[in-house]
Amino acid sequence: MKSILGISVLIAITSAILGSLLILFLAPSDNTIQQLDLEEKCEKIATEGFQIQIKYSEINFDTMPKKDADRLRYLDNLWINDCVSKLPGEKIFEIAKKAEQDYYSGE
């Protein structure tokens, strides 16, 4: 009788541990969600920055309209501080390329 009770407790504990590990494995972690949110934010920054940059053959803050120059400076700061410093280089190039491709494809 004691061995059956011991085995039952052992099975219950093992099931709880395995169930917990399975949930951890299958559920997306907060880090993954934050990473995807950051990538989406960076895509928007890259797209808007590219749209401003494409208007001018040369980026010169002194000759650009003040509104565009200020917005481009702001976007550059976001790009460096939020994207370049937190995402791998490969992802940065992928986002920049996507912004360019989306612009030229009309999306």
ABEGO torsion letter per residue (X at the ends): XAAAAAAAAAAAAAAAAAAAAAAAAABBBAAAAAAAAAAAAAAAAAAAAAAAAAABABBBAAABBAAAAAAAAAAAAAAAAAAAAABBAAAAAAAAAAAAAAAAAGX
